[in-house]
């Protein structure tokens, strides 16, 4: 046999042996021969999965978007203001160990969460498990826009004394608010400002 054919035959034999070795390594015990498992390229620790998780954490919350603290993943919880990946994992671990939170009071049990952080995340969270009565609990009781005082309005996220006073002036001039959307007619309130406090207000 010519030397060139011998080399080609040896190369094919080597490739066949290598293929069998790879097949043996990738086949799990008990599986029929030839059933090769693909490598877990999209496993939780893979670069692609980590990249997707990082993208989710970097995505800002949309106007009016709420994160379900009782069911959300760590990547979703990390999008909340001042939470981040590390505290998000602590929240998930506490939830798995002690059950759903049911409200802001329940979330307060997590190590690393205090009154200041609760106030920041309150407009952006909901709790699908509900409170002890079985009713959904998404945070503080909504403030009545038609009866709220200057101090109560001032305490809302992103309002401050000037906007709180503007609400009172509008209420004196035009009467009671018929809806939260009407707040957009108050001086200093654009769509973003209304969306930020919509879930904290009621206008019966």
C-alpha positions in Angstrom: 0.0 0.0 0.0 1.4 3.4 -0.9 2.7 5.5 2.0 0.1 8.2 1.3 -2.8 5.8 1.7 -1.3 4.4 4.9 -1.2 7.8 6.4 -4.8 8.6 5.4 -5.9 5.3 6.8 -4.2 5.9 10.1 -5.7 9.4 10.3 -9.2 8.1 9.8 -8.6 5.4 12.4 -7.4 8.1 14.9 -10.4 10.2 14.2 -12.7 7.2 14.8 -11.1 6.4 18.1 -11.3 10.1 19.2 -14.9 10.2 18.3 -15.7 7.2 20.4 -13.9 8.7 23.3 -15.9 11.9 23.1 -19.1 9.9 22.7 -18.2 7.9 25.9 -17.5 11.1 27.9 -20.8 12.8 26.9 -23.1 9.8 27.3 -24.7 9.5 30.7 -24.8 6.1 32.4 -27.9 4.1 31.5 -28.6 5.9 28.3 -28.6 4.0 25.0 -25.5 4.1 22.9 -25.3 7.1 20.5 -27.6 9.3 22.7 -25.1 12.1 23.2 -26.0 15.0 25.5 -25.1 18.4 24.2 -22.9 20.5 26.5 -24.8 22.8 28.7 -23.8 26.0 27.0 -26.7 27.9 28.4 -26.5 26.7 32.0 -26.9 29.1 34.8 -23.2 29.7 35.1 -22.5 30.0 31.4 -21.2 33.3 29.9 -24.4 33.7 27.8 -26.7 33.3 30.9 -24.6 35.7 32.9 -24.7 38.2 30.0 -28.5 38.0 29.8 -28.8 38.4 33.6 -26.5 41.5 33.5 -28.7 43.0 30.8 -31.8 42.4 32.8 -30.3 44.0 35.9 -29.2 47.0 33.8 -32.6 47.6 32.3 -34.3 50.5 34.1 -37.8 50.1 35.4 -40.5 51.3 33.0 -43.1 53.9 34.1 -45.6 52.1 36.3 -43.7 48.8 36.2 -44.0 46.8 39.4 -41.7 43.9 40.5 -43.4 41.0 42.3 -41.2 40.5 45.4 -43.0 37.3 46.3 -42.2 35.6 43.0 -39.5 37.7 41.1 -36.1 36.3 40.4 -32.9 37.8 41.8 -32.2 39.4 38.5 -35.6 41.1 38.5 -35.3 42.2 42.2 -31.8 43.7 41.5 -33.5 46.3 39.2 -35.2 47.9 42.2 -33.7 51.2 43.5 -30.6 50.7 45.7 -31.0 46.9 45.8 -28.5 45.4 43.4 -27.5 41.8 42.8 -26.1 40.9 46.3 -29.1 42.1 48.3 -31.5 40.6 45.6 -30.0 37.2 46.3 -30.4 37.8 50.1 -34.1 38.6 49.5 -34.6 35.4 47.4 -32.8 33.3 50.0 -35.0 34.7 52.8 -38.2 34.1 50.7 -37.1 30.5 50.1 -36.4 29.9 53.7 -39.3 31.7 55.3 -42.0 31.9 52.6 -43.4 35.0 50.7 -43.4 38.4 52.3 -47.0 39.5 51.7 -46.1 43.2 52.0 -43.6 45.8 52.9 -43.8 44.8 56.6 -42.7 41.3 55.6 -39.9 42.5 53.4 -38.6 44.5 56.4 -37.5 41.2 58.0 -34.7 40.8 55.4 -31.2 41.7 56.7 -30.0 44.8 54.9 -33.4 46.4 54.3 -34.5 49.3 56.5 -37.1 52.1 56.5 -35.1 54.2 54.0 -34.9 51.4 51.4 -38.5 50.4 51.9 -39.6 53.9 51.1 -37.5 53.9 47.9 -38.8 50.5 46.6 -42.4 50.9 47.7 -43.6 52.6 44.5 -42.1 49.8 42.4 -43.1 46.6 44.1 -46.1 44.4 44.5 -46.7 41.2 46.6 -48.8 38.6 44.8 -49.2 36.4 47.9 -51.2 39.0 49.7 -51.3 39.8 53.4 -52.7 37.7 56.2 -56.3 38.4 55.0 -55.5 36.9 51.6 -55.9 40.2 49.8 -53.1 41.6 47.7 -50.8 44.0 49.5 -48.7 46.3 47.3 -47.4 48.6 50.0 -48.8 51.5 52.0 -52.5 52.3 52.0 -53.2 54.8 49.1 -53.4 58.4 50.1 -56.7 60.2 49.4 -55.7 62.9 46.9 -58.8 65.0 47.9 -58.2 64.9 51.6 -54.4 64.7 51.9 -52.6 67.5 53.9 -49.6 69.4 52.7 -47.3 67.3 54.9 -48.8 64.0 53.6 -48.4 65.1 50.0 -44.9 66.4 50.7 -43.9 62.9 51.9 -44.7 61.3 48.6 -41.7 60.2 46.4 -40.4 63.1 44.2 -43.0 65.7 45.4 -41.6 68.1 47.9 -43.2 71.3 49.4 -43.6 73.2 46.1 -45.5 70.5 44.2 -47.5 69.6 47.4 -48.6 73.2 47.6 -49.5 73.3 43.9 -51.9 70.3 44.5 -53.6 72.1 47.3 -54.0 75.3 45.2 -55.5 73.3 42.3 -57.9 71.6 44.7 -59.0 74.9 46.1 -59.5 76.4 42.6 -61.1 73.5 40.8 -62.6 71.3 43.5 -61.9 67.6 44.1 -59.9 65.5 41.7 -62.1 63.1 39.7 -59.1 60.8 38.9 -55.4 60.5 39.4 -54.9 61.5 35.7 -56.2 64.9 36.5 -53.1 65.5 38.6 -51.3 66.0 35.2 -53.1 69.4 35.0 -51.4 70.6 38.1 -48.4 72.9 37.6 -45.1 71.0 37.7 -46.7 67.6 37.1 -45.8 65.8 33.9 -46.6 62.1 32.9 -43.5 60.8 34.7 -44.3 62.6 38.0 -47.9 61.3 37.9 -46.7 57.7 37.1 -44.2 57.8 40.0 -47.0 58.3 42.6 -50.0 56.9 40.9 -50.0 53.7 43.0 -49.6 55.8 46.2 -52.8 57.8 45.6 -56.5 57.3 45.4 -59.1 59.8 44.1 -62.6 58.4 44.9 
